Amino acid sequence: MKYWDMFLGMVSRPRDFVFNEGRYVTLLDVVIYVAILGAIIGFINGIFGSAALAMFGMKSGTGPVLGLIWGAIGAVLGIFIGGLIIYVILLIVGAGGVDLTKVFVASGLSYTGNIASIIPIIGGIIALIWELYLLYLALIGVADVPPDKSRLVIIILVVLSLLLFLIAIIVMGAAMSAAMSGM
């Protein structure tokens, strides 16, 4: 399967793609696809990051290059780490018997939503919402997870993300408070 076709399918007709062609995507296909997509996103964000630094008089000639490399590595690691987390949640919600490889493929296909992260300021939230929607579809269409279990996985992922965000804010607040009080 061509990676451009995977991208176009997930962007322009995700439901149709996931329930038809998505079933035939292999783990190797999705790893290569995610590495390419991660490299492109990392490169573009590296350009924006270097430009932002330049506005403040700082120089960074390596932003796009490092973004390209770390974007690819991070994206591939992310689908495996995220896939394992999703798999554990699936086991907890009673969707046992799901093939872990298919969960990795579903996680990789949902990574397509991250292309929106190249949009300055609001891209991150758009990417998050889009990726969750694509994950919902991919879990049903690729990993054969029942729709109600797929919805439950998404809800649990959102709650866990909000809890981690809240914990991070509390820890940063405590660290700033300790630093300001001279401890």
C-alpha positions in Angstrom: 0.0 0.0 0.0 1.3 3.4 -0.9 1.8 5.8 2.1 0.4 8.7 0.2 -2.8 6.7 -0.3 -2.9 5.9 3.4 -2.6 9.6 4.2 -5.2 10.7 1.8 -7.6 7.9 2.9 -7.2 8.9 6.6 -7.6 12.6 5.9 -10.4 12.7 3.2 -12.5 9.6 4.0 -11.3 8.1 7.3 -14.4 5.9 8.0 -14.4 4.4 4.5 -10.6 3.9 4.6 -10.5 2.3 8.1 -13.4 -0.1 7.4 -12.1 -1.2 4.0 -8.4 -0.7 3.2 -7.4 -0.2 6.8 -7.9 -3.9 7.5 -5.1 -4.8 5.2 -2.5 -2.3 6.6 0.4 -4.3 8.1 2.4 -3.3 11.1 5.5 -2.6 8.9 3.3 -0.4 6.6 2.1 1.6 9.6 5.6 2.0 11.1 7.0 3.3 7.8 4.0 5.6 7.4 4.2 7.0 10.9 8.0 7.5 10.6 7.5 9.5 7.3 4.6 11.5 8.8 6.5 12.1 12.0 9.6 13.3 10.1 7.5 15.7 8.0 5.7 17.1 11.0 9.0 17.4 13.0 10.7 19.1 10.1 7.9 21.7 9.7 7.6 22.3 13.4 11.4 22.7 13.5 11.2 25.4 10.9 8.5 27.2 12.9 10.6 26.8 16.1 13.7 28.2 14.5 11.8 31.1 13.1 10.3 31.8 16.5 13.8 31.8 18.1 15.1 34.1 15.3 12.4 36.6 16.2 14.0 36.9 19.7 17.5 37.2 18.3 18.5 33.6 19.0 19.9 31.3 16.4 19.1 27.6 15.8 20.2 26.1 12.5 19.4 22.6 13.6 15.7 22.9 14.4 14.4 21.4 11.1 17.1 18.7 11.0 16.6 17.6 14.6 12.8 17.8 14.1 13.0 15.5 11.1 15.0 12.9 13.0 13.3 13.1 16.4 9.9 13.5 14.8 10.3 10.1 13.0 11.8 8.4 16.1 9.2 9.8 18.5 6.3 9.0 16.3 7.3 5.4 15.9 7.9 5.0 19.7 4.6 6.8 20.3 2.5 4.3 18.4 4.1 1.4 20.4 3.8 3.0 23.8 0.4 4.4 23.0 -0.7 1.1 21.6 0.4 -0.7 24.7 -1.6 1.7 26.9 -4.6 1.3 24.7 -4.3 -2.5 24.8 -4.2 -2.4 28.6 -7.3 -0.2 28.7 -9.0 -2.6 26.3 -8.2 -5.5 28.7 -9.6 -3.5 31.6 -12.8 -2.6 29.9 -13.4 -6.2 28.9 -12.4 -6.2 25.3 -9.9 -9.1 25.7 -8.9 -11.2 22.7 -8.0 -8.1 20.7 -4.9 -8.6 18.6 -2.1 -6.3 19.9 -0.6 -5.9 16.4 -4.0 -4.6 15.2 -4.0 -2.1 18.1 -0.6 -0.9 17.1 -1.9 -0.5 13.5 -4.9 1.4 14.8 -2.7 3.6 16.9 -0.5 4.3 13.9 -3.3 5.2 11.5 -4.8 7.6 14.1 -1.4 9.4 14.2 -2.5 11.0 10.9 -4.4 13.6 13.0 -1.1 15.0 14.2 -0.6 16.7 10.9 -2.8 19.4 12.3 -0.1 20.2 14.9 1.7 22.2 12.2 -1.0 24.9 12.5 0.3 27.6 14.9 -1.4 28.2 18.2 -4.5 26.0 17.8 -3.0 23.1 15.9 -2.3 21.0 19.0 -5.9 20.9 20.2 -7.2 20.2 16.7 -4.6 17.4 16.3 -5.7 15.9 19.7 -9.4 15.9 18.8 -8.8 14.6 15.3 -6.5 11.9 16.5 -9.0 10.7 19.1 -11.7 10.5 16.5 -9.4 8.5 14.1 -8.4 6.2 17.0 -12.1 5.6 17.7 -12.7 4.6 14.1 -9.5 2.6 13.7 -10.1 0.5 16.9 -13.5 -0.5 15.5 -12.5 -1.0 11.8 -9.0 -2.4 12.2 -8.8 -4.0 15.6 -12.4 -5.2 15.6 -13.2 -3.5 19.0 -16.9 -3.1 19.6 -18.0 0.6 19.2 -19.1 0.9 22.9 -15.7 -0.4 24.1 -13.9 1.9 21.6 -15.9 4.9 23.0 -15.0 3.8 26.6 -11.3 3.7 25.6 -11.4 7.2 24.3 -13.2 8.5 27.4 -10.6 6.8 29.6 -7.7 8.2 27.6 -9.2 11.7 27.8 -9.7 11.4 31.6 -6.2 10.0 32.1 -4.7 12.9 30.0 -6.6 15.5 32.0 -5.4 13.9 35.3 -1.8 13.9 34.1 -2.2 17.5 33.0 -3.6 18.5 36.4 -0.8 16.7 38.2 1.8 18.5 36.1 0.2 21.8 36.9 0.2 21.1 40.6 3.8 19.9 40.6 4.9 23.0 38.6 3.0 25.2 40.9 4.5 23.6 44.0 8.0 23.9 42.4 7.5 27.6 41.5 6.1 28.3 45.0 9.1 26.6 46.6 11.5 28.5 44.4 9.9 31.9 45.2 9.9 31.3 48.9 13.6 30.6 48.8 13.6 26.9 49.6 
